[in-house]
Amino acid sequence: MLTFFFILWIVLNGRVTLELLLLGIPIAAAVFLFARAAFGYSARTEWSVLKYAPLAIWYLVNLIVEIIKASLNVTAIILSPARRPDPVLIEFDSGLESEIQNVILANSITLTPGTITVKMEGSHFQVHCLIPEYADGIEESSFVKLLRRIHF
């Protein structure tokens, strides 16, 4: 994380000079120490972040793909005079262990057009779907499968 703060310092300054490099080291160290004190940041946390970074990136790619697919489907429903929305409210348990996993899932569902997380209590979800087909297999969606592999 210290290295990240130092690189961020250089990027935000937009140039590399000896003065900026020498000034950046103590500033990056101060920000790192602040993060440790204020947020309980530790080397173990850093290892955890690095360990799951590839899965997190894959999750973001998956989320973007699902948003695009759902956007096209919702657009087709809106523009088609034959297809009408048939909203349904479903409930399911995600089976995810941590609160952060469930919050990420709730936000991912809401970000995907055609679905909205109405309520989340622990791992129990209430989701509004624009059409019943959007509710099919939601408890075993790609979001849930990827989040089960990431442990916070």
TIDREN-310070 format. One record per residue: residue in one letter; residue number from 1; x, y, z of N, C-alpha, C, CB in turn. Coordinates in Angstrom, 3 decimals, always signed. Atoms other than C-alpha are relative to their C-alpha. Glycine has a CB too. Example, Ala and Ser with C-alpha at 12.3 -4.5 7.8 and 13.67 -1.06 7.14 Angstrom:
BEGIN
A	1	+0.890	-1.190	+0.000	+12.300	-4.500	+7.800	+0.900	+1.200	+0.000	-0.992	+0.027	+1.246
S	2	-0.820	-1.190	-0.060	+13.670	-1.060	+7.140	-0.770	+1.090	+0.730	+0.414	+0.462	-1.415
This chain:
BEGIN
M	1	+0.828	-1.185	+0.000	+0.000	+0.000	+0.000	+0.876	+1.253	+0.000	-0.944	-0.005	+1.209
L	2	-0.926	-1.125	-0.019	+2.913	+2.311	+0.714	+0.470	+0.314	-1.418	+1.206	-0.300	+0.916
T	3	-0.423	-0.177	+1.392	+4.113	+1.775	-2.846	-1.128	+0.613	-0.830	+0.439	-1.351	-0.609
F	4	+1.150	-0.546	+0.710	+0.613	+2.483	-4.156	-0.152	+1.489	+0.285	-1.278	-0.748	+0.392
F	5	+0.117	-1.416	-0.349	+0.466	+5.793	-2.267	+1.105	+0.829	-0.655	+0.046	+0.176	+1.521
F	6	-1.114	-0.713	+0.620	+3.879	+6.773	-3.605	-0.227	+0.155	-1.506	+1.327	-0.738	+0.267
I	7	+0.284	-0.069	+1.442	+2.913	+5.937	-7.209	-1.152	+0.971	-0.263	-0.344	-1.411	-0.563
L	8	+1.117	-0.930	+0.128	-0.357	+7.820	-6.751	+0.488	+1.439	+0.118	-1.070	-0.290	+1.064
W	9	-0.590	-1.319	-0.168	+1.640	+10.828	-5.555	+0.664	+0.461	-1.297	+1.019	-0.010	+1.149
I	10	-0.702	-0.338	+1.243	+3.762	+10.761	-8.705	-1.011	+0.246	-1.128	+0.989	-1.135	-0.397
V	11	+1.006	-0.134	+1.060	+0.750	+10.282	-11.005	-0.777	+1.304	+0.157	-0.969	-1.200	+0.016
L	12	+0.782	-1.219	-0.227	-1.216	+13.118	-9.404	+0.820	+1.267	-0.237	-0.551	+0.007	+1.415
N	13	-0.847	-1.162	+0.264	+1.761	+15.479	-9.710	+0.275	+0.174	-1.487	+1.311	-0.126	+0.754
G	14	-0.133	-0.092	+1.439	+2.112	+14.698	-13.396	+1.411	+0.145	-0.531	-0.780	+1.115	-0.465
R	15	-1.393	-0.070	+0.450	+5.882	+14.957	-13.504	+0.884	-0.660	+1.043	+0.445	+1.476	-0.248
V	16	-0.933	+0.650	-0.917	+8.909	+13.318	-11.935	+1.257	+0.875	+0.113	+0.361	-1.452	-0.491
T	17	-1.218	-0.758	-0.291	+11.561	+15.479	-10.344	+0.566	-0.533	+1.303	-0.281	+1.547	+0.089
L	18	-0.640	+0.434	-1.234	+14.012	+14.802	-7.557	-0.734	+0.574	+1.214	+1.479	+0.424	+0.016
E	19	+0.718	-0.648	-1.104	+12.164	+17.271	-5.338	-1.319	-0.720	+0.306	-0.273	+1.478	-0.338
L	20	+1.276	+0.702	-0.208	+8.798	+15.527	-5.878	+0.211	-1.405	+0.544	-0.787	-0.070	-1.308
L	21	-0.284	+1.343	-0.504	+10.331	+12.104	-5.295	+0.361	+0.038	+1.482	+1.136	-0.645	-0.803
L	22	-0.416	-0.103	-1.407	+11.975	+13.188	-2.027	-1.144	+0.450	+0.892	+1.170	+0.971	+0.139
L	23	+1.155	-0.440	-0.772	+8.812	+14.928	-0.874	-1.078	-1.079	+0.049	-0.571	+1.286	-0.591
G	24	+1.029	+1.035	+0.083	+6.612	+12.012	-1.959	+0.186	-1.132	+0.977	-0.041	-0.552	-1.366
I	25	-0.259	+1.111	-0.929	+8.296	+9.437	+0.265	-0.603	+0.265	+1.372	+1.506	-0.240	+0.136
P	26	+0.622	-0.211	-1.322	+7.375	+11.058	+3.618	-1.511	+0.214	-0.068	+0.637	+1.195	+0.680
I	27	+1.453	-0.199	+0.116	+3.930	+12.057	+2.355	-0.711	-1.342	-0.162	-0.330	+0.928	-1.199
A	28	+0.585	+1.331	+0.168	+3.173	+8.515	+1.188	+0.056	-0.780	+1.308	+0.727	-0.776	-1.111
A	29	-0.133	+0.680	-1.293	+4.466	+7.184	+4.518	-1.025	+0.532	+0.999	+1.427	+0.176	+0.558
A	30	+0.971	-0.595	-0.927	+2.254	+9.636	+6.441	-1.418	-0.475	-0.322	+0.071	+1.543	-0.059
V	31	+1.329	+0.475	+0.396	-0.837	+8.624	+4.452	-0.162	-1.477	+0.366	-0.225	+0.208	-1.522
F	32	+0.025	+1.422	-0.363	+0.040	+4.961	+4.985	-0.221	-0.168	+1.508	+1.318	-0.692	-0.429
L	33	+0.164	+0.084	-1.456	+0.387	+5.476	+8.761	-1.393	+0.445	+0.426	+1.059	+0.854	+0.708
F	34	+1.362	-0.435	-0.293	-2.899	+7.381	+8.811	-0.999	-1.122	-0.319	-0.344	+1.278	-0.805
A	35	+0.898	+1.095	+0.374	-4.627	+4.516	+6.969	+0.071	-1.132	+1.013	+0.344	-0.526	-1.399
R	36	-0.155	+1.046	-1.026	-3.215	+2.074	+9.498	-0.726	+0.364	+1.279	+1.479	-0.241	+0.302
A	37	+0.606	-0.429	-1.265	-4.384	+4.110	+12.480	-1.512	+0.188	-0.120	+0.643	+1.300	+0.471
A	38	+1.415	-0.354	+0.129	-7.753	+5.277	+11.173	-0.870	-1.169	-0.447	-0.153	+1.137	-0.975
F	39	+0.824	+1.045	+0.585	-8.915	+2.205	+9.288	+0.407	-1.406	+0.414	+0.042	+0.107	-1.479
G	40	-0.429	+1.315	-0.447	-7.111	-0.637	+11.042	+0.701	-0.788	-1.082	-1.170	-0.774	+0.499
Y	41	-0.685	+0.628	+1.125	-5.124	-1.350	+7.912	+1.234	-0.739	+0.506	+0.391	+1.054	-1.070
S	42	-1.167	+0.774	-0.408	-2.478	-4.051	+8.274	+0.585	-0.747	-1.199	-0.371	-0.990	+1.124
A	43	-0.624	+0.786	+1.070	-0.112	-6.179	+6.200	-0.885	-1.195	-0.367	+1.410	-0.485	+0.430
R	44	+0.908	+1.110	+0.264	-2.604	-9.032	+6.554	-1.147	+0.431	-0.915	-0.554	-0.556	+1.316
T	45	+1.053	-0.548	+0.858	-5.293	-6.837	+5.008	+0.519	+0.168	-1.422	-0.509	+1.352	+0.551
E	46	-0.602	-0.198	+1.314	-2.951	-5.974	+2.158	+0.142	-1.329	-0.739	+1.368	+0.682	+0.135
W	47	-0.141	+1.320	+0.619	-2.227	-9.648	+1.509	-1.354	-0.518	-0.471	+0.637	-0.996	+0.987
S	48	+1.349	+0.439	+0.353	-5.949	-10.383	+1.498	-0.476	+0.708	-1.266	-0.980	+0.264	+1.163
V	49	+0.398	-0.773	+1.176	-6.561	-7.611	-1.026	+0.736	-0.510	-1.234	+0.282	+1.505	+0.212
L	50	-0.792	+0.473	+1.141	-3.739	-8.787	-3.285	-0.402	-1.415	-0.420	+1.492	+0.035	+0.342
K	51	+0.367	+1.391	+0.261	-4.823	-12.408	-2.978	-1.276	-0.105	-0.836	-0.182	-0.748	+1.317
Y	52	+1.280	+0.072	+0.687	-8.358	-11.704	-4.209	-0.147	+1.035	-1.113	-1.107	+0.171	+0.990
A	53	+0.074	-1.025	+1.051	-7.538	-8.899	-6.687	-0.407	-0.574	-1.360	+1.343	+0.703	-0.129
P	54	+0.437	+0.532	+1.299	-7.799	-11.129	-9.798	-1.486	-0.372	-0.021	+0.830	-1.219	-0.361
L	55	+1.427	+0.335	-0.058	-11.211	-12.420	-8.672	-0.858	+1.255	+0.025	-0.300	-0.862	+1.231
A	56	+0.749	-1.261	-0.066	-12.351	-8.877	-7.879	-0.068	+0.654	-1.373	+0.647	+0.966	+1.015
I	57	-0.005	-0.555	+1.354	-11.312	-7.709	-11.349	-0.947	-0.808	-0.890	+1.440	+0.001	-0.591
W	58	+0.906	+0.848	+0.778	-13.118	-10.689	-12.887	-1.451	+0.294	+0.367	+0.317	-1.493	+0.230
Y	59	+1.354	-0.337	-0.440	-16.193	-9.797	-10.788	-0.462	+1.292	-0.675	-0.055	+0.144	+1.542
L	60	+0.361	-1.266	+0.637	-16.143	-6.233	-12.155	-0.269	-0.173	-1.493	+1.107	+1.027	+0.211
V	61	+0.225	+0.275	+1.423	-15.818	-7.482	-15.732	-1.349	-0.699	-0.179	+1.153	-0.873	-0.587
N	62	+1.274	+0.721	+0.051	-18.707	-9.892	-15.128	-1.170	+0.960	+0.235	-0.021	-1.137	+1.049
L	63	+1.056	-0.976	-0.302	-20.791	-7.061	-13.624	-0.267	+0.889	-1.209	+0.388	+0.864	+1.221
I	64	+0.168	-0.867	+1.165	-20.184	-4.828	-16.641	-0.694	-0.749	-1.134	+1.362	+0.537	-0.472
V	65	+0.635	+0.811	+1.051	-21.114	-7.634	-19.062	-1.480	-0.209	+0.315	+0.716	-1.370	-0.146
E	66	+1.399	+0.218	-0.380	-24.303	-8.388	-17.104	-0.823	+1.283	-0.109	-0.079	-0.546	+1.425
I	67	+0.701	-1.283	+0.127	-25.238	-4.688	-17.020	-0.316	+0.275	-1.470	+0.850	+1.157	+0.599
I	68	+0.222	-0.222	+1.433	-24.818	-4.444	-20.796	-1.086	-0.923	-0.532	+1.300	-0.213	-0.786
K	69	+1.016	+0.956	+0.466	-26.850	-7.614	-21.446	-1.387	+0.394	+0.513	+0.351	-1.436	+0.465
A	70	+1.289	-0.367	-0.575	-29.616	-6.507	-19.076	-0.521	+1.305	-0.607	+0.115	+0.134	+1.523
S	71	+0.415	-1.264	+0.630	-29.664	-3.012	-20.607	-0.644	-0.256	-1.352	+1.202	+0.946	-0.162
L	72	+0.564	+0.334	+1.306	-30.268	-4.485	-24.037	-1.353	-0.692	+0.142	+0.966	-0.892	-0.782
N	73	+1.276	+0.687	-0.225	-33.029	-6.757	-22.695	-1.092	+0.960	+0.442	+0.168	-1.095	+1.042
V	74	+0.993	-0.969	-0.486	-34.786	-3.921	-20.852	-0.392	+0.946	-1.127	+0.551	+0.801	+1.211
T	75	+0.300	-0.859	+1.145	-34.510	-1.714	-23.939	-0.965	-0.698	-0.952	+1.292	+0.387	-0.741
A	76	+0.902	+0.763	+0.871	-36.163	-4.466	-26.002	-1.409	-0.057	+0.576	+0.534	-1.419	-0.210
I	77	+1.320	+0.031	-0.647	-38.998	-4.707	-23.470	-0.689	+1.349	-0.139	+0.129	-0.380	+1.492
I	78	+0.583	-1.342	+0.061	-39.520	-0.949	-23.467	-0.443	+0.357	-1.416	+1.004	+1.033	+0.506
L	79	+0.297	-0.388	+1.384	-39.451	-0.557	-27.252	-0.990	-0.923	-0.705	+1.271	+0.042	-0.788
S	80	+0.896	+0.959	+0.648	-41.539	-3.623	-28.084	-1.440	+0.223	+0.469	+0.447	-1.454	+0.300
P	81	+1.404	-0.160	-0.405	-45.290	-3.007	-28.157	-0.628	-1.321	+0.456	-0.812	+0.582	-1.155
A	82	+0.555	+1.308	-0.362	-45.909	-6.755	-27.763	+0.418	-0.435	+1.403	+0.437	-1.048	-1.012
R	83	-0.485	+0.414	-1.331	-43.823	-7.223	-24.622	-0.353	+1.069	+1.026	+1.543	-0.250	-0.015
R	84	+0.367	-0.909	-1.088	-45.098	-5.685	-21.426	+0.719	-0.434	+1.265	-1.544	+0.023	+0.222
P	85	-0.576	+0.380	-1.295	-43.418	-5.549	-18.042	-1.013	-0.781	+0.831	+0.470	+1.251	+0.772
D	86	+0.832	+0.813	-0.888	-44.790	-8.137	-15.632	+0.771	-0.136	+1.310	-0.338	-1.422	-0.635
P	87	-0.859	-0.028	-1.191	-43.135	-7.177	-12.337	-0.313	-1.114	+0.996	-0.132	+1.335	+0.691
V	88	+0.134	+1.045	-1.004	-42.540	-9.810	-9.694	+0.966	+0.319	+1.140	+0.282	-1.421	-0.609
L	89	-0.836	-0.193	-1.180	-41.148	-9.607	-6.160	+0.370	-1.383	+0.515	-0.732	+0.855	+1.107
I	90	-0.447	+1.324	-0.440	-39.029	-12.593	-5.131	+0.829	+0.132	+1.264	+0.815	-0.706	-1.107
E	91	-0.856	+0.075	-1.175	-37.223	-13.654	-1.982	+0.907	-1.205	-0.150	-0.835	-0.087	+1.310
F	92	-0.937	+1.119	+0.039	-34.129	-15.810	-1.717	+1.102	+0.232	+1.021	+0.598	-0.178	-1.418
D	93	-1.171	-0.069	-0.870	-31.164	-16.583	+0.511	+1.241	-0.200	-0.857	-0.073	-1.066	+1.143
S	94	-1.212	+0.076	+0.816	-27.745	-15.973	-1.008	+0.957	-1.075	+0.488	+0.705	+1.338	-0.010
G	95	-0.943	+0.959	-0.556	-25.873	-18.300	+1.322	+1.387	+0.578	+0.201	+0.085	-1.197	-0.886
L	96	-1.303	-0.640	-0.195	-23.019	-15.783	+1.495	+0.224	+0.261	+1.480	+0.096	+1.320	-0.803
E	97	-0.318	-0.049	-1.424	-21.225	-15.605	+4.825	+0.120	+1.408	+0.573	+1.269	-0.727	+0.242
S	98	-0.290	-1.309	-0.587	-20.092	-12.017	+5.311	-0.975	+1.070	-0.473	+1.418	+0.418	-0.335
E	99	+0.894	-1.108	+0.323	-22.065	-8.816	+5.336	+0.470	+0.738	-1.256	-0.089	+0.972	+1.184
I	100	-0.511	-0.725	+1.172	-19.781	-7.194	+2.765	-0.302	-0.748	-1.295	+1.511	+0.225	+0.130
Q	101	+0.362	+0.781	+1.181	-20.392	-10.048	+0.308	-1.467	+0.244	-0.365	+0.253	-1.507	+0.245
N	102	+1.427	-0.213	+0.243	-24.151	-9.579	+0.712	-0.282	+1.420	-0.479	-0.799	-0.288	+1.268
V	103	+0.175	-1.387	+0.441	-23.884	-5.800	+0.313	+0.448	+0.150	-1.455	+0.796	+0.972	+0.914
I	104	-0.477	-0.046	+1.384	-21.839	-6.226	-2.882	-1.032	-0.650	-0.921	+1.378	-0.711	-0.135
L	105	+1.029	+0.665	+0.796	-24.466	-8.667	-4.177	-1.230	+0.893	-0.158	-0.395	-1.335	+0.647
A	106	+1.173	-0.881	+0.052	-27.318	-6.280	-3.295	+0.236	+1.156	-0.966	-0.334	+0.543	+1.405
N	107	-0.308	-1.110	+0.905	-25.593	-3.411	-5.103	+0.120	-0.467	-1.444	+1.291	+0.688	+0.429
S	108	-0.124	+0.534	+1.361	-24.800	-5.591	-8.116	-1.376	-0.262	-0.611	+0.832	-1.297	+0.005
I	109	+1.369	+0.248	+0.472	-28.447	-6.623	-8.401	-0.665	+1.310	-0.370	-0.830	-0.737	+1.072
T	110	+0.620	-1.294	+0.257	-29.567	-3.005	-8.190	+0.624	+0.699	-1.206	+0.115	+0.887	+1.230
L	111	-0.667	-0.609	+1.152	-26.981	-1.868	-10.752	-0.415	-0.641	-1.316	+1.502	-0.097	+0.159
T	112	+0.404	+0.707	+1.214	-28.260	-4.455	-13.226	-1.421	+0.432	-0.370	+0.081	-1.552	+0.198
P	113	+1.336	-0.467	+0.400	-31.193	-2.957	-15.183	-1.041	-1.126	+0.023	+0.060	+0.613	-1.399
G	114	+1.092	+0.967	-0.059	-34.511	-4.705	-14.614	-0.146	-0.671	+1.350	+0.197	-1.042	-1.042
T	115	+0.088	+0.574	-1.348	-33.783	-5.737	-11.018	+0.390	+1.060	+1.030	+0.916	-1.258	+0.133
I	116	-0.287	-0.926	-1.100	-33.775	-3.807	-7.754	-0.053	-0.779	+1.310	-1.014	+1.201	+0.019
T	117	+0.027	+0.601	-1.326	-32.836	-5.035	-4.302	-0.883	+0.878	+0.876	+1.448	-0.148	+0.603
V	118	+0.954	-0.740	-0.814	-35.772	-3.974	-2.158	+0.399	-0.062	+1.475	-1.423	-0.556	-0.197
K	119	-0.308	+0.200	-1.414	-34.614	-5.430	+1.161	+1.083	-1.061	+0.128	-1.271	-0.409	+0.798
M	120	-1.031	+0.983	-0.292	-31.597	-7.234	+2.548	+0.140	-0.096	+1.521	+1.366	+0.383	-0.680
E	121	-0.204	+0.271	-1.425	-31.427	-8.784	+5.996	+0.919	-1.207	+0.099	-1.369	-0.253	+0.754
G	122	-0.974	+1.079	-0.021	-28.289	-10.820	+6.496	+0.217	-0.500	-1.409	-0.457	-1.145	+0.920
S	123	-0.148	+0.551	+1.351	-28.201	-13.148	+3.521	-1.362	-0.223	-0.670	+0.780	-1.322	+0.053
H	124	+1.343	+0.118	+0.560	-31.963	-12.924	+2.881	-0.315	+1.254	-0.821	-1.059	-0.203	+1.129
F	125	+0.243	-1.102	+0.925	-32.931	-10.784	-0.108	-1.433	+0.014	-0.477	+0.936	-0.087	-1.186
Q	126	+1.265	-0.217	+0.680	-36.114	-9.349	-1.505	+0.349	+0.829	-1.239	-1.080	+0.726	+0.939
V	127	-0.395	-0.646	+1.251	-35.689	-8.388	-5.166	-1.222	+0.194	-0.893	+1.079	-0.834	-0.733
H	128	+1.047	-0.310	+0.967	-38.074	-6.673	-7.582	+0.582	-0.228	-1.386	-0.530	+1.473	+0.166
C	129	-0.447	+0.296	+1.358	-37.738	-7.996	-11.132	-1.041	+0.529	-0.989	+0.227	-1.534	-0.195
L	130	+0.881	-0.580	+1.007	-39.201	-6.296	-14.206	-0.858	-1.060	-0.687	+0.818	+0.750	-1.036
I	131	+0.743	+1.133	+0.574	-40.221	-9.650	-15.709	+0.395	-1.254	+0.781	+0.299	-0.170	-1.551
P	132	-0.298	+1.209	-0.780	-40.395	-13.116	-14.088	+1.278	-0.722	-0.425	-1.149	-0.952	-0.103
E	133	-1.205	+0.689	+0.477	-37.534	-14.441	-16.268	+1.259	+0.510	+0.699	+0.142	+0.173	-1.513
Y	134	-1.169	-0.547	-0.694	-35.108	-12.125	-14.444	+0.195	-0.638	+1.370	-0.137	+1.510	+0.151
A	135	-0.086	+0.641	-1.310	-35.867	-13.998	-11.213	+0.543	-1.426	-0.089	-1.368	-0.012	+0.661
D	136	-0.447	+1.380	+0.164	-34.913	-17.396	-12.657	+1.488	-0.137	+0.315	-0.284	-0.486	-1.425
G	137	-1.388	+0.313	-0.338	-31.719	-18.667	-11.032	+0.778	+1.117	+0.659	+0.708	-0.402	-1.210
I	138	-0.705	-1.130	-0.596	-30.920	-15.427	-9.248	+0.832	-0.418	+1.215	-0.996	+1.078	+0.400
E	139	-0.746	+0.438	-1.190	-29.800	-17.302	-6.112	+1.280	-0.748	-0.359	-0.878	-0.887	+0.868
E	140	-1.219	+0.654	+0.481	-27.160	-19.117	-8.191	+0.593	+0.745	-1.187	-0.290	-1.453	-0.387
S	141	-0.509	-0.812	+1.104	-26.209	-16.237	-10.463	+1.526	+0.034	+0.007	-0.561	+1.427	+0.081
S	142	-1.464	-0.117	+0.083	-22.655	-15.557	-11.597	+0.529	+0.896	+1.109	+0.427	+0.555	-1.376
F	143	-0.424	-0.872	-1.098	-22.502	-12.804	-8.959	+0.211	-0.817	+1.279	-1.046	+1.118	+0.241
V	144	-0.063	+0.800	-1.226	-23.199	-15.244	-6.133	+1.168	-0.986	-0.072	-1.334	-0.759	+0.226
K	145	-1.087	+0.980	+0.150	-20.781	-17.857	-7.493	+1.371	+0.644	+0.185	-0.075	-0.669	-1.376
L	146	-1.292	-0.673	-0.151	-17.923	-15.354	-7.731	+0.206	+0.505	+1.429	+0.106	+1.166	-0.986
L	147	-0.132	-0.513	-1.368	-18.632	-13.811	-4.325	+0.292	-1.114	+1.005	-1.272	+0.738	+0.407
R	148	-0.308	+1.127	-0.891	-18.494	-17.257	-2.704	+1.492	-0.321	-0.004	-0.802	-1.243	-0.414
R	149	-1.440	+0.274	+0.106	-14.883	-17.529	-3.895	+0.865	+1.083	+0.641	+0.386	-0.151	-1.454
I	150	-0.738	-1.111	-0.610	-13.892	-14.164	-2.369	-0.373	+0.062	+1.472	-0.311	+1.362	-0.716
H	151	+0.269	-0.034	-1.439	-13.558	-14.217	+1.417	+0.575	+1.277	+0.607	+0.596	-1.249	+0.700
F	152	-0.416	-1.262	-0.620	-13.443	-10.903	+3.257	+0.220	-0.205	+1.480	-1.044	+1.108	-0.236
